[in-house]
Amino acid sequence: MQYKRVMLKLSGESLAGRGRQGIDSTVVSEYVSQLCSVAEAGFQVAVVIGGGNIFRGLSGTGEGVDRVKGDQMGMLATVINSLALQSEIASNGHKARLFTAIRMEPVGELFIRDKATEAMERGEIAIIAGGTGNPFFTTDTAAALRAVELRCDLLLKGTRVDGVYSADPEKESNAVRYPSLTFDEAIEKRLRIMDITAFTLCRENNLPVIVFNMNEKEALQKVLSTGGKGTLIHNQ
């Protein structure tokens, strides 16, 4: 299948690099270099990034933070990460538009599907922050939702490993990597790819997902041009 419009989901923790918190400028630079390369190659690109490197709402509830307030703090963390991406993209001479799920002008403009679509059609990278704008939903769900809204051909999930494994490959040396899976197989095997709401959105809207290692050199370009190394999840 030829992909034209794609959604990239990145975790907030990935921006921290080897650290557990904060933003590693080297990682941001590498990710942005890959984003600009695929945009310049003609792909229409949207990005959703998490905020776990700054604050994770669910874990905050264990420290006395109200769940709704905690999720709102997490949404704001995604905006900080998105601003870092936007700034670095501009430094690379490329254009990016920052959209937010709730009004935050002048930080970013309110997400409207048609405006984000127009931005991508002009070759700009659409960065979509603030999750869904609602508590109790993850940024995985936000990425799936926006990908469906924007009629993306593919949802890319950039991780630290090169696909979906039978077990955590960082902990189990005998874990087996799946080159491809159906959504039903992934559910049956209880593989932790995305939360169930995000997974269901993709399955019901026939949106294929590729899980790949974003930290490999030119990984994004390879996945989109030659298939690269990763796991494709799709309907039968």
C-alpha positions in Angstrom: 0.0 0.0 0.0 1.2 3.5 -0.8 0.9 5.9 2.0 0.5 9.7 1.4 -0.9 11.2 4.7 0.5 9.8 7.9 0.1 10.3 11.7 3.2 9.8 13.8 2.7 9.1 17.5 5.7 9.7 19.8 6.0 9.2 23.5 6.9 12.1 25.7 9.5 9.9 27.4 11.4 9.5 24.1 12.2 13.2 24.2 14.1 12.7 27.4 16.7 10.6 25.8 18.7 8.6 28.3 17.3 10.8 31.1 13.9 10.1 32.7 12.6 13.6 32.5 13.0 16.8 30.6 13.8 17.4 26.9 17.1 16.2 25.3 17.9 18.6 22.5 19.9 16.0 20.6 16.9 13.7 20.5 14.6 16.5 19.4 17.0 17.4 16.6 17.2 13.9 15.3 13.4 13.4 15.3 12.9 16.7 13.6 15.5 15.8 11.0 13.5 12.7 10.1 10.2 14.6 10.1 11.5 17.2 7.8 13.0 14.6 5.4 9.7 12.8 4.9 7.7 16.0 4.6 10.2 17.2 1.9 9.8 13.8 0.2 6.1 14.7 -0.3 4.4 12.9 2.6 1.7 14.8 4.5 2.6 14.5 8.1 0.8 15.0 11.4 2.4 14.4 14.8 1.0 13.7 18.3 3.4 13.5 21.2 2.8 12.5 24.8 3.9 14.4 27.9 5.3 11.7 30.2 8.7 13.2 30.3 7.2 16.2 32.1 4.1 14.9 33.9 2.0 11.7 33.6 -1.5 12.3 34.9 -2.3 8.7 35.9 0.8 8.2 38.0 0.1 11.6 39.6 -3.1 10.3 41.1 -0.9 8.0 43.3 0.7 11.1 44.7 -2.5 12.8 45.7 -3.3 14.6 42.5 -6.9 14.6 41.4 -7.3 12.4 38.2 -9.0 15.2 36.2 -6.4 17.8 37.3 -3.6 15.3 36.7 -4.8 14.6 33.1 -5.1 18.3 32.5 -1.5 18.8 33.7 -0.5 16.0 31.3 -2.3 17.8 28.4 -0.3 20.9 29.1 2.9 18.8 29.1 2.2 17.7 25.6 2.0 21.3 24.5 5.4 22.0 25.9 6.9 19.1 24.0 5.0 20.1 20.8 6.4 23.7 21.1 9.9 22.1 21.3 9.2 20.2 18.1 7.8 23.3 16.3 10.7 25.4 17.3 13.2 22.9 16.0 11.3 22.4 12.8 11.5 26.1 12.2 15.2 26.1 12.8 15.5 23.5 10.1 13.8 25.8 7.6 10.5 23.9 7.5 7.0 25.1 8.5 4.9 23.5 11.2 1.5 24.5 12.6 0.7 23.8 16.2 -2.9 22.9 17.0 -4.3 22.4 20.5 -7.3 20.4 21.7 -8.4 23.4 23.9 -8.0 27.1 23.2 -4.5 28.3 24.0 -4.0 31.2 21.7 -1.4 32.6 21.1 0.5 29.4 22.0 -1.3 27.4 19.3 -4.5 27.5 17.4 -7.6 25.4 18.2 -7.6 22.1 16.4 -10.0 22.2 13.5 -9.8 19.3 11.1 -10.1 21.3 7.9 -7.4 23.7 9.0 -5.0 20.9 9.9 -5.7 19.2 6.6 -5.0 22.4 4.6 -1.7 22.8 6.5 -0.6 19.3 5.6 -1.7 19.8 1.9 0.6 22.9 1.8 3.5 20.8 3.0 3.5 22.0 6.6 3.8 19.5 9.5 0.7 19.6 11.7 1.6 19.1 15.4 -1.5 18.3 17.4 -1.2 18.8 21.2 -3.4 18.6 24.2 -4.6 15.1 23.8 -8.3 14.9 23.0 -8.9 17.8 25.4 -10.7 15.5 27.8 -9.5 13.6 30.9 -9.3 9.8 31.0 -8.0 9.5 27.4 -4.4 8.8 26.5 -2.3 10.4 23.8 -2.5 7.1 22.0 -6.2 7.6 21.7 -5.7 11.2 20.7 -3.3 10.1 17.9 -5.8 7.5 16.7 -8.7 9.9 16.9 -6.9 12.7 15.0 -5.6 10.2 12.4 -9.1 9.0 11.7 -10.5 12.6 11.6 -7.7 13.7 9.2 -8.2 10.6 7.0 -4.6 9.5 7.4 -3.5 6.4 5.5 -1.4 5.1 8.4 -0.7 5.6 12.1 3.0 5.2 12.9 3.9 4.5 16.5 7.6 5.3 17.2 9.0 3.4 20.1 12.4 2.2 21.5 12.1 -1.3 19.9 11.7 -2.3 16.2 8.2 -3.7 16.3 5.8 -5.7 18.4 7.2 -8.7 20.3 5.7 -11.7 22.1 7.2 -10.3 25.3 9.2 -7.2 26.4 12.4 -7.6 24.4 14.3 -5.4 26.8 13.5 -7.9 29.6 13.0 -11.3 27.7 15.9 -12.4 25.5 13.7 -15.1 23.8 11.0 -12.6 22.8 9.8 -13.1 19.2 9.2 -10.1 16.9 6.0 -10.2 14.7 6.5 -8.8 11.2 2.8 -8.3 10.9 -0.4 -9.0 12.8 -4.1 -8.6 12.4 -5.9 -6.5 15.0 -7.8 -9.6 16.2 -4.5 -11.5 16.6 -3.0 -8.7 18.7 -6.1 -8.7 20.9 -6.1 -12.5 21.2 -2.4 -12.5 22.2 -3.0 -9.6 24.6 -0.1 -7.6 23.2 0.4 -4.2 24.7 0.6 -2.0 21.6 -1.8 0.9 22.5 -4.6 1.3 25.0 -7.8 -0.5 24.0 -9.7 2.7 23.0 -7.0 3.7 20.6 -6.7 0.1 19.3 -10.5 -0.1 18.7 -10.6 3.2 16.9 -8.0 1.9 14.4 -9.6 -1.4 13.9 -13.1 -0.1 13.4 -11.9 2.6 11.0 -9.6 0.3 9.1 -6.5 2.4 9.9 -3.3 0.3 9.7 -0.6 0.8 12.4 3.1 0.3 12.1 5.2 0.0 15.3 8.9 0.8 14.7 12.0 2.0 16.4 12.1 5.8 16.0 15.6 5.9 17.4 17.3 4.1 14.5 18.9 6.3 11.9 16.5 7.4 9.2 13.9 4.9 10.6 10.9 7.0 9.6 12.1 7.4 6.0 12.8 3.7 5.7 9.4 2.7 7.1 7.6 4.9 4.6 9.8 4.3 1.6 10.8 0.6 1.8 8.7 -0.8 4.6 11.7 -0.7 7.0 11.8 -2.9 10.0 8.7 -2.8 12.2 5.4 -4.6 12.8 2.3 -3.8 10.6 -1.0 -4.3 12.3 -4.1 -4.3 10.1 -7.5 -5.8 9.5 -7.7 -9.1 7.5 
